[in-house]
Amino acid sequence: MGEVEEVLSGQLQELRRGTLIISVLSQLSEPQYGYSLVAMLESKGITIDPGTLYPLLRRLEKQGLLKSEWDTQETRPRKYYLLSPMGIEVYDQLCKEWRTMVASMEQLIGTD
Amino acid sequence: MELIARYVHAVISKLPAEQREEIEKELHGLIEDMLEERTGHDSGSADTAVIEAVLLELGPPSELAAKYSGRRRYLIGPELFDSYVRVLKIVGMAIILAMSVVLIIDMLQPGSNPATAFNGIVGRWIGTIIEAVVQGFVWVTIIFAVLEYKGVKDAAALASGKKGNWQPSDLPPIPNSELQIKRSDPIVSIILTVLFSAILISSPEWIAVHISHSDKYFNVPLFNVEILKAYAPLIWGSAALIILKEILRLVTGKWSKGLLVFNIVISVLVFIAALVIFADGTVLNGQFGLQIQEIARELADGKDFGFILSIWNLVSGNIIYFIAVFFIFDLAWLLYRGYKLRRYL
């Protein structure tokens, strides 16, 4: 890998990391279990590996943004996550910030 | 299937007990989902190659466990690292310098042929220096690892006894302020402490009255070497306390209430150690007077070393009082510091 690619991939990773939480929150107005969320995000162009997503979900639950429930009806037990009322509020605020940020970024990098 | 069980176990064994059960269930579910996606049917029939591919995608168990625990895996983290490297350099230099001085004194010992002494000594002292540097490295690292573990964010907070948020008043003073501790003070003190304790422990016989007269050479040690050796742990302990104090002074660079109190505590402890060592007077060379008189007889040139003897008698007879006076001066100086800086502290 050339030096440019190497630095670029590191920078891209940083850039994506900041968008992960808002991506995850956006999909959880309906209950989802971890792996279905991976597939769902993947289909919308956001790649997240399960080894990152599962711990992240637990952390968000601990912060009170998500609530969870085990579903034992299916073939194997799965933990479903859903936005908590607080999560909904935080997600709305994050979306607002995101839109402001996108507008500012547009001004910065411009569209010729 | 066994591979999966081993993988899940490797992850959860690194996690807090209360989280294990749930994460175990969750991970099994995840891996089965991933297998199912790859094989397109029931995960139970997946072969080893597919299982390995899935586990590889999940990555090393220790990394996954670290993501779950969210704990930082530092021995010494970024907040402390700069202080750590600085202290390591200074302690390393102090040890090398002190050991080199000891080496030179050893070579200059009368009666030894400098050339042969040099050969034997260089080998021995390179070994000793490496050993001492490694010791210093280990102890500094342990101290900083403990600070990291205890969550001390920076040494300034530790010394001032404050925890919590950074305050503008925590800023280091500008040079020449009354609060400033000149960096050279603790460095010199660390070097002298290492040097003095190294001599006191490894070669106390050098601390002696040296008499050189018409090709004859005598030395009369001040200490009873055997008894002094028994106090070695106490001497090392005191040296370690003093060095710890100097490291804190060096890292904070500024007087604070906590640092003053800590200085006073260490002074008291070192004073107690000195009292223990000198209390019964046996640590001093009891034969000093006799040995001096014997040398005077042997030289037989009219010298009776009366001056040396009277100083010796004065000091050895009142050593406890000298130590007490020294301690009181030290304490008074610290209290005066505190008084002078009272509007800052």
Interface residues (C-beta under 8 A of the other chain):
Chain A: Y33 G34 Y35 A39 D49 P50 G51 T52 Y54 P55 R58 R59 W70 R76 P77 R78 K79
Chain B: E22 I23 K25 E26 L27 H28 G29 L30 E32 D33 M34 E37 E57 L58 G59 E63 L64 K67 Y68 G70
